[in-house]
Amino acid sequence: MSSSTIENAIAEEASLGDPTEIITGLAPALYNAAVKGEIEPFKDKAEQLHLLLTPTKNTVLHIHIMSFTRESNGSLSFVENILKLNSPLLRQVNNNGDAPLHIAARLGHFNMARFLIQYAKSFYVEIESEVERTRILLEMTNDGKETALHEAVRYDHVYVVNFLLCEDGDFPYSSNAAGETPLYLAAERGNAFLVSHILELCTSPAHGGPNGRTALHAAVLHNNEEMTQKILDKKGALVTKEADNQGWTALHYAAYFGYHGIVKMLLQFDTSVAYVADKQSKRTALHIAAGRGHIDTIKEIINLCPDCSELVDNRGWNIFHYAIESNSERVVSVMLEFPWLRNLLNHKDKEGNTPLHRIASSHSIIYCLIDNNRVDKMAFNNENLSALDLVLKSEEKIAKREVVKHLEKYGAKRGFRSIIFKEDCEEAREKEYKSLITEIEKSQESHVIVAALVATVTFAAGFTMPGGYNGTEGPENGNAILARKTAFQAFMITNTVAMVLSISAVFIHLSLALHKDKTMFLVYFGLAYLLILFAMGSMVIAFITGTYAVLEHSPGLAITSCIIACFFFLLYYRELKYRIGSTIKEYVQQNVDKVVPAWILTR
């Protein structure tokens, strides 16, 4: 940089006003000199260095430390010379409250961080304790209440972390504005190496995190057994019982995600944590594991803390109520392997519902519990409803039938203590019918389009004869050329059937608007749907026979075309079988649901 340029820059700074006034911007020449580490432009401005600031209040030290990518002796020399000119710059902060050490730690400049600490030790000689001189910088926090160690940990700068901790391992390093301690930050980022360093070099590191969580929570959420074990060894049993804002301990989270290895580790360290319930629902880790269906976790907790299985939540639910929520046959089966748990099979919650009632209300099918002879199939809840009563009261028909079938198969019966009155049945049925008819009306338009399309195609095919017409003079004039062939005759018959069935379906859909009887509405809609299915099948058969009639003299091509067309019937057969079967089953079930309650009420 030329001397004339430097003199112009200094003159420009001087022209900005009184030297005691805060300068809000640096001339480009001075800024570039700070970036490059050139000391000359600043030598005659020693008394004003703390006033040479960028718009965000960065000093020349901030600028230089932020600018270099590789540490060098030249950089350290520049910083040392600047501090000799104006030592208070060591602790001067920018708009974010960052001191030069914050910047060095954030960017991982190990040598620069070490130099700044060493300079503080030599400068503040009036302080007798070297540790206290060091803490002058280490304890400085920015606007986010973060120390230099927070910054180094956040960006995984291991050497800087190690140096700062070695300088003063007794400093506790409390939480920043977000509630994060350096130990929590390292654990949350899954950095086991940094966690190990902090635990080894810091005498009593704070371990808190946001939302009441701790470093142990963070280690568990990462499913990191190494970090978890080191935190337990350092912090002791008390940390296992520390809960976050929703009352969840680290064990709750391990149980939620099914980290059975960590569950075992936590319980072997402190079994009492298995009895800790959360704030909102009073759920223990075992309740959560059962609800999530984590079998290995359930086994670990029960084996290490067998009597915690007796605990219930604020609704009175035990582990079987939760296991049914997971809808896993295997979970309940594993729990039944523990003999003392069978005593909980008929336990009632605050509403009087047993696990069997829970099956009924959730429409789960847990065979090993339904067919267990220890389960009281006639247990009543506070509304005097048995499990079967509860299912029959439900409006979800499809799921309901399966549960009813299995409950009745293994001996469940209606209680009749609280009979569902006819008015209630009719109201529920009316609601169900309205919902069903709404869905049917939505699909009716597409059904009509398909039926009309089949009718149009088959009608046109009836007059556009395969093979054409006979155009020769004589009695055969105008007749179909292939009229005497069996394949052609089959084409005409199936094509006619398809046309008649599709037109009938269209007619039924048009007449549905006049039917006020909801039962007949459903019956006719089902009939129209079956007619469309049969019409489509007949149309495909008509295509096959018509194609064969035309290609009779090319048997290879004719047979290939017919085989390809026949693949349609694989899907067709499955759909037809399901629809006819479900229609019959629906009809029988609807009539049973109507007749049986009415018959009971007349007795």
C-alpha positions in Angstrom: 0.0 0.0 0.0 1.5 3.4 -1.0 2.2 6.0 1.6 0.0 8.6 -0.2 -2.9 6.2 -0.1 -2.5 5.6 3.6 -2.2 9.3 4.3 -5.4 9.9 2.3 -7.2 7.3 4.3 -6.1 8.8 7.6 -7.1 12.2 6.4 -10.5 10.9 5.5 -10.9 9.4 9.0 -9.9 12.6 10.6 -12.3 14.6 8.5 -15.2 12.6 10.0 -15.3 14.7 13.1 -14.1 14.9 16.7 -11.8 12.1 17.7 -14.0 11.3 20.7 -17.0 10.7 18.5 -17.8 7.1 17.5 -16.9 6.5 13.9 -19.5 4.4 12.2 -17.6 3.4 9.1 -14.1 2.6 7.9 -12.5 3.9 4.8 -11.8 1.1 2.3 -8.0 1.6 2.6 -8.1 1.1 6.4 -10.5 -1.8 6.1 -8.3 -3.6 3.5 -5.2 -2.9 5.7 -7.0 -4.6 8.6 -7.9 -7.6 6.4 -4.3 -8.0 5.1 -2.8 -7.4 8.6 -0.8 -4.3 7.7 0.1 -2.3 10.8 1.5 0.9 9.3 -1.8 2.7 8.7 -2.8 2.4 12.3 0.5 3.3 14.1 -0.3 7.0 14.4 -4.0 6.3 15.4 -3.3 4.3 18.6 -5.6 6.5 20.7 -8.4 6.2 18.2 -8.2 2.5 17.4 -11.2 1.7 19.6 -13.2 4.2 17.5 -12.4 2.8 14.1 -15.5 0.7 13.7 -17.6 -0.9 11.0 -21.4 -0.3 10.9 -21.8 -3.4 13.1 -19.1 -2.1 15.6 -16.4 -4.5 14.5 -12.9 -3.3 15.4 -9.8 -3.9 13.3 -9.2 -7.0 15.5 -12.6 -8.4 14.6 -12.0 -7.7 10.9 -8.6 -9.3 10.8 -9.6 -12.5 12.7 -12.7 -12.9 10.6 -10.8 -12.4 7.3 -7.8 -14.8 7.4 -8.3 -18.4 6.3 -5.0 -19.8 7.5 -3.3 -18.8 10.7 0.2 -17.4 10.4 2.9 -15.7 12.4 2.0 -12.6 10.5 -1.5 -12.6 11.7 -0.4 -13.1 15.3 2.1 -10.3 14.9 -0.5 -7.9 13.6 -2.9 -8.7 16.5 0.0 -8.3 19.0 1.0 -4.9 17.5 -2.6 -3.7 17.5 -3.0 -4.7 21.2 0.2 -2.9 22.1 -1.2 0.2 20.5 -4.6 -0.1 22.2 -5.0 -3.0 24.7 -8.7 -2.5 25.6 -9.5 -3.8 22.1 -8.9 -7.3 23.6 -12.3 -7.1 25.3 -14.2 -4.7 23.0 -17.3 -6.2 21.5 -19.3 -5.6 18.4 -23.1 -5.2 18.0 -23.7 -8.9 18.7 -21.6 -8.7 21.9 -18.8 -10.8 20.3 -15.3 -10.2 21.6 -12.3 -11.2 19.4 -12.0 -14.5 21.3 -15.6 -15.3 20.3 -14.7 -14.8 16.6 -11.5 -16.9 17.0 -13.4 -19.7 18.7 -16.2 -19.7 16.2 -13.9 -19.9 13.2 -11.6 -22.5 14.8 -8.5 -20.4 15.0 -6.6 -22.3 17.7 -3.4 -20.3 17.6 -5.3 -17.0 17.7 -7.4 -18.1 20.6 -4.3 -19.3 22.5 -2.5 -16.0 21.8 -5.5 -13.9 23.1 -5.7 -15.9 26.3 -1.9 -15.6 26.8 -2.0 -11.9 26.2 -4.8 -11.5 28.8 -2.6 -13.3 31.3 0.4 -11.0 30.7 -1.7 -7.8 30.5 -3.9 -8.0 33.5 -0.9 -8.3 35.9 -2.8 -6.4 38.7 -4.8 -9.6 39.1 -2.8 -12.0 41.2 -4.5 -15.3 40.2 -3.6 -16.4 36.7 -6.9 -18.3 36.5 -8.8 -15.1 37.2 -6.9 -13.4 34.4 -7.9 -16.1 32.1 -11.5 -15.9 33.1 -11.6 -12.3 32.1 -12.0 -13.6 28.5 -13.4 -17.0 29.1 -16.4 -15.8 31.0 -17.3 -13.1 28.5 -20.7 -13.7 26.9 -22.2 -12.2 23.8 -25.8 -11.1 23.4 -26.8 -14.7 23.1 -25.1 -15.4 26.4 -22.6 -17.6 24.7 -19.0 -18.0 25.8 -16.1 -18.7 23.5 -16.5 -22.4 24.4 -20.2 -22.4 23.2 -18.9 -21.2 19.9 -16.1 -23.7 19.6 -18.4 -26.6 20.5 -21.2 -25.5 18.1 -18.8 -25.6 15.2 -16.9 -28.8 16.3 -13.5 -27.1 16.7 -11.9 -29.8 18.9 -8.5 -28.2 19.4 -10.0 -24.9 20.5 -12.4 -26.7 22.8 -9.6 -28.7 24.3 -7.4 -25.6 24.8 -10.2 -23.5 26.5 -11.1 -26.4 28.9 -7.4 -26.9 29.8 -7.1 -23.3 30.6 -9.8 -23.4 33.2 -11.6 -26.7 33.8 -13.3 -25.4 37.0 -15.4 -22.8 35.1 -19.0 -24.3 34.9 -20.1 -22.7 31.6 -23.7 -22.1 32.2 -26.5 -22.0 29.6 -26.8 -19.5 26.8 -30.0 -17.6 26.0 -31.5 -20.6 24.3 -30.8 -22.8 27.4 -27.9 -24.7 25.8 -24.8 -25.5 27.7 -21.6 -26.6 25.8 -22.0 -30.2 27.0 -25.6 -30.2 25.7 -24.6 -28.7 22.4 -21.9 -31.4 21.9 -24.4 -34.2 22.8 -27.2 -32.9 20.7 -24.8 -32.8 17.7 -23.8 -36.4 18.4 -20.2 -35.5 18.9 -19.0 -38.2 21.4 -15.4 -37.0 21.2 -16.3 -33.5 22.4 -18.6 -34.8 25.0 -15.8 -37.0 26.3 -13.4 -34.0 26.3 -15.8 -31.8 28.2 -16.6 -34.5 30.8 -12.9 -35.3 31.3 -11.5 -31.7 31.4 -14.3 -29.9 33.1 -14.7 -30.4 36.9 -18.4 -29.9 37.0 -19.9 -29.1 33.6 -23.4 -27.8 33.5 -25.6 -30.2 31.4 -28.8 -28.4 30.8 -30.6 -27.8 27.5 -33.7 -26.1 26.1 -37.2 -27.2 27.2 -35.8 -28.6 30.3 -33.8 -31.3 28.5 -30.3 -32.4 29.6 -27.3 -33.7 27.8 -28.4 -37.2 28.7 -31.7 -36.6 26.8 -29.7 -35.5 23.8 -27.3 -38.5 24.0 -30.3 -40.9 24.3 -32.1 -39.3 21.3 -29.0 -40.0 19.2 -29.1 -43.6 20.4 -25.4 -43.1 21.3 -24.6 -45.6 24.1 -21.0 -44.4 24.4 -22.1 -40.8 25.2 -24.8 -42.0 27.4 -22.5 -44.1 29.5 -19.9 -41.3 29.9 -22.6 -38.8 31.0 -24.0 -41.3 33.5 -20.5 -42.0 34.9 -19.7 -38.3 35.3 -23.1 -36.9 36.5 -24.3 -39.7 38.6 -27.8 -41.1 39.3 -29.5 -37.8 39.7 -29.3 -36.9 36.0 -31.4 -40.0 35.1 -34.4 -38.7 36.9 -34.2 -35.2 35.5 -37.3 -34.6 33.3 -37.9 -32.1 30.6 -40.8 -29.6 30.4 -43.3 -32.4 29.6 -42.1 -34.6 32.3 -40.1 -37.1 30.1 -36.9 -38.5 31.4 -34.2 -39.9 29.1 -35.7 -43.3 29.8 -39.1 -42.2 28.4 -37.4 -41.2 25.1 -35.4 -44.4 24.9 -38.6 -46.4 25.4 -40.5 -44.3 22.8 -37.9 -45.0 20.1 -37.3 -48.6 21.2 -33.6 -48.1 22.1 -33.5 -51.2 24.3 -29.7 -51.1 24.7 -29.9 -47.6 26.2 -32.9 -48.6 28.3 -30.9 -51.5 29.8 -28.0 -49.1 30.5 -30.2 -46.5 32.2 -32.0 -49.1 34.3 -28.8 -50.9 35.4 -27.5 -47.5 36.5 -30.7 -46.5 38.4 -33.8 -48.8 38.4 -35.9 -46.2 40.2 -36.2 -44.1 37.0 -38.6 -46.8 35.7 -41.2 -45.6 38.2 -41.1 -42.0 37.1 -44.3 -40.9 35.3 -44.6 -37.9 33.0 -46.5 -34.8 34.0 -49.4 -34.8 31.6 -50.6 -38.4 31.4 -48.7 -40.1 34.2 -47.2 -42.5 31.8 -44.1 -44.5 32.7 -41.5 -45.6 30.2 -43.1 -49.1 30.2 -46.5 -47.6 29.2 -44.8 -45.8 26.3 -42.9 -48.9 25.1 -46.1 -51.0 25.2 -48.1 -48.4 23.3 -45.3 -48.2 20.7 -45.0 -52.0 20.4 -41.2 -52.2 21.2 -40.9 -55.8 22.4 -37.3 -55.8 23.4 -37.7 -52.6 25.4 -40.7 -54.0 27.2 -38.7 -57.1 28.1 -35.8 -55.1 29.4 -38.0 -52.9 31.7 -40.1 -55.8 33.0 -37.0 -58.0 33.7 -35.1 -55.2 35.5 -38.2 -53.6 37.3 -41.0 -56.2 37.4 -43.3 -54.4 39.8 -43.4 -51.2 37.7 -45.8 -53.0 35.5 -48.5 -52.5 38.2 -48.5 -48.7 37.6 -51.4 -47.0 35.7 -51.7 -43.7 34.1 -54.1 -40.9 34.9 -56.9 -42.7 33.0 -56.3 -45.9 34.9 -54.7 -47.7 31.9 -52.3 -50.4 32.6 -49.7 -51.9 30.2 -52.3 -54.1 28.5 -54.5 -51.2 27.6 -51.4 -49.6 26.0 -50.3 -52.8 24.3 -53.7 -53.0 22.5 -53.1 -49.4 21.3 -50.1 -50.8 19.4 -52.4 -53.3 17.6 -49.7 -55.9 17.9 -50.5 -59.5 18.6 -46.8 -60.2 19.3 -46.6 -57.5 22.0 -49.5 -58.9 24.0 -48.2 -62.4 23.5 -44.8 -61.5 24.9 -46.4 -59.8 27.9 -48.4 -62.8 28.7 -45.2 -64.8 29.1 -44.7 -63.1 32.4 -47.0 -64.9 34.8 -47.6 -62.0 37.2 -48.9 -59.8 34.4 -51.9 -62.0 33.9 -53.4 -60.5 37.0 -53.8 -57.3 35.0 -55.9 -58.8 32.2 -59.2 -57.8 33.8 -58.0 -54.6 35.4 -60.5 -51.7 34.8 -59.6 -48.1 34.1 -61.4 -45.1 35.5 -64.3 -45.7 33.1 -64.5 -49.3 34.0 -63.1 -50.6 30.7 -60.9 -53.7 30.8 -58.3 -54.4 28.1 -61.0 -56.4 26.3 -63.2 -53.3 26.2 -60.2 -51.5 24.7 -60.1 -54.1 22.0 -63.8 -53.6 21.4 -63.6 -49.8 21.1 -60.4 -49.7 19.0 -61.6 -52.6 16.7 -58.3 -54.3 17.2 -58.1 -58.1 17.0 -55.7 -59.5 19.5 -56.3 -63.2 19.4 -54.1 -64.2 22.3 -56.1 -61.9 24.6 -59.6 -62.6 23.1 -59.2 -66.4 23.4 -57.4 -66.3 26.8 -59.5 -68.1 29.4 -58.4 -65.8 32.1 -60.1 -62.8 30.4 -63.5 -62.1 31.7 -65.6 -61.8 28.6 -68.6 -60.6 30.5 -66.9 -57.7 32.4 -69.0 -54.5 32.4 -67.8 -50.9 32.4 -69.3 -47.9 34.2 -72.0 -47.7 31.5 -73.0 -51.3 32.1 -71.7 -52.4 28.7 -69.8 -55.6 28.0 -67.1 -55.7 25.4 -69.6 -57.1 22.8 -72.1 -54.4 23.7 -69.5 -51.8 23.1 -68.7 -53.2 19.6 -72.3 -53.4 18.6 -72.8 -49.8 19.7 -70.1 -48.7 17.3 -71.0 -47.2 13.9 -67.9 -48.5 12.0 -69.6 -51.5 10.4 -66.8 -53.2 8.5 -64.3 -53.3 11.4 -67.1 -54.0 13.8 -68.1 -57.2 12.1 -64.7 -58.8 12.3 -64.4 -58.0 16.0 -67.9 -59.3 16.8 -67.1 -62.5 14.9 -64.0 -63.2 17.0 -65.5 -62.1 20.3 -68.5 -64.4 19.8 -66.3 -67.2 18.6 -64.4 -67.2 22.0 -67.4 -66.8 24.2 -68.2 -63.1 24.5 -71.9 -62.3 24.9 -74.1 -59.3 25.1 -74.8 -58.1 28.6 -78.2 -56.5 28.1 -77.8 -54.5 31.3 -78.0 -51.3 29.2 -79.9 -52.2 26.1 -79.5 -49.8 23.2 -83.0 -48.5 22.7 -84.7 -48.6 19.3 -84.5 -44.8 19.0 -80.8 -44.8 19.4 -80.4 -47.7 16.9 -82.6 -45.8 14.4 -80.7 -42.6 14.8 -77.3 -44.3 14.4 -78.6 -46.2 11.3 -80.1 -43.1 9.8 -76.7 -41.3 10.2 -75.0 -44.3 8.6 -77.4 -44.4 5.7 -77.0 -40.7 5.0 -73.2 -41.1 5.0 -73.4 -44.1 2.7 -75.8 -42.5 0.3 -73.7 -39.4 0.1 -70.7 -41.5 -1.0 -72.8 -43.4 -3.5 -74.2 -40.2 -5.1 -70.6 -39.1 -5.6 -69.7 -42.2 -7.5 -73.0 -42.5 -9.4 -72.0 -40.1 -12.2 -68.9 -42.2 -13.1 -71.0 -45.4 -13.1 -73.5 -43.8 -15.5 -70.7 -42.7 -17.8 -69.2 -46.3 -17.9 -72.6 -47.9 -18.5 -73.4 -45.4 -21.3 -70.0 -46.0 -22.9 -70.4 -49.8 -22.9 -73.9 -49.3 -24.3 -72.6 -47.0 -27.1 -69.8 -49.3 -28.1 -71.9 -52.5 -28.1 -74.7 -50.8 -30.0 -72.3 -49.6 -32.7 -70.6 -53.0 -32.9 -74.1 -54.6 -33.5 -74.4 -52.8 -36.8 -70.7 -52.7 -37.8 -70.5 -56.5 -38.4 -67.1 -58.3 -38.2 -66.4 -59.4 -41.8 -68.9 -57.0 -43.3 -72.0 -57.6 -45.4 -72.7 -59.7 -48.5 -72.9 -57.3 -51.5 -73.6 -59.9 -54.2 -77.0 -60.2 -56.0 -79.3 -62.8 -54.7 -81.2 -63.9 -51.6 -78.0 -63.4 -49.4 -77.6 -59.8 -50.4 -77.3 -57.6 -47.3 -76.7 -60.5 -44.9 -73.6 -60.8 -42.7 -70.9 -62.7 -44.4 -69.9 -64.6 -41.3 -73.5 -65.2 -40.1 -73.2 -69.0 -40.3 -70.0 -69.2 -38.2 -70.3 -70.3 -34.6 -67.8 -67.6 -33.4 -69.8 -64.9 -35.1 -73.1 -66.1 -33.5 -71.4 -66.1 -30.1 -70.3 -62.5 -30.8 -73.8 -61.4 -31.6 -75.3 -62.9 -28.5 -72.6 -61.6 -26.0 -72.7 -58.2 -27.7 -76.4 -58.0 -27.3 -76.2 -59.1 -23.7 -73.6 -56.4 -23.0 -75.8 -53.8 -24.6 -78.9 -54.8 -22.8 -77.2 -55.0 -19.4 -75.5 -51.6 -19.7 -78.7 -49.9 -20.9 -80.5 -51.5 -17.9 -77.8 -50.1 -15.6 -78.3 -46.6 -17.1 -82.0 -46.9 -16.6 -81.7 -48.0 -13.0 -79.4 -45.0 -12.2 -81.9 -42.7 -13.8 -84.7 -44.1 -11.7 -82.8 -44.0 -8.4 -83.7 -40.3 -8.0 -87.3 -41.4 -7.6 -86.7 -43.9 -4.8 -87.3 -42.5 -1.3 -86.8 -45.9 0.4 -83.1 -45.9 1.4 -82.9 -49.7 1.6 -84.2 -50.0 -2.0 -81.9 -47.3 -3.1 -78.9 -49.3 -1.9 -80.2 -52.5 -3.4 -80.8 -50.9 -6.8 -77.4 -49.2 -6.8 -75.7 -52.6 -6.0 -77.8 -54.2 -8.8 -76.8 -51.5 -11.3 -73.1 -52.0 -10.4 -73.3 -55.8 -10.9 -75.1 -55.2 -14.3 -72.2 -53.0 -15.4 -69.7 -55.6 -14.3 -71.5 -58.3 -16.3 -71.9 -56.0 -19.3 -68.1 -55.4 -19.3 -67.5 -59.1 -19.1 -69.9 -59.8 -22.0 -68.3 -57.0 -24.1 -64.8 -58.5 -23.7 -66.2 -62.0 -24.7 -67.9 -60.3 -27.7 -64.5 -58.8 -28.7 -62.8 -62.3 -28.3 -65.4 -64.1 -30.4 -65.6 -61.4 -33.0 -61.9 -61.3 -33.4 -61.7 -65.1 -33.7 -64.5 -65.1 -36.3 -62.6 -62.6 -38.5 -59.2 -64.2 -38.0 -60.3 -67.8 -38.4 -57.9 -68.3 -41.3 -55.0 -67.0 -39.3 -55.3 -69.3 -36.2 -52.0 -68.2 -34.7 -52.9 -64.6 -34.6 -56.5 -65.4 -33.6 -55.4 -67.5 -30.6 -52.8 -65.0 -29.5 -55.3 -62.1 -29.5 -57.9 -64.2 -27.6 -55.3 -65.2 -24.9 -54.2 -61.6 -24.4 -57.8 -60.5 -24.1 -58.5 -63.3 -21.5 -56.1 -61.7 -19.0 -58.8 -59.3 -18.3 -60.8 -62.0 -16.6 -58.1 -62.6 -13.9 -58.9 -59.2 -12.5 -62.6 -59.5 -13.4 -63.0 -62.8 -11.5 -61.4 -61.4 -8.3 -63.5 -58.3 -8.3 -66.7 -60.1 -9.2 -66.2 -62.7 -6.5 -65.4 -60.1 -3.8 -68.4 -57.9 -4.8 -71.0 -60.7 -4.9 -69.6 -62.2 -1.7 -69.6 -58.9 0.2 -73.0 -57.9 -1.1 -74.5 -61.1 0.3 -72.7 -60.7 3.6 -73.8 -57.1 3.8 -77.4 -58.0 3.2 -77.4 -60.8 5.9 -75.6 -58.6 8.4 -77.9 -55.6 7.9 -80.9 -57.8 8.5 -79.4 -59.4 11.6 -78.5 -55.9 13.0 -82.1 -54.8 12.4 -84.0 -57.9 13.5 -82.1 -59.0 16.6 -82.3 -55.7 18.7 -86.0 -55.3 17.7 -86.8 -58.8 18.7 -85.1 -58.3 22.1 -87.0 -55.1 22.8 -90.3 -56.8 22.2 -89.6 -59.5 24.8 
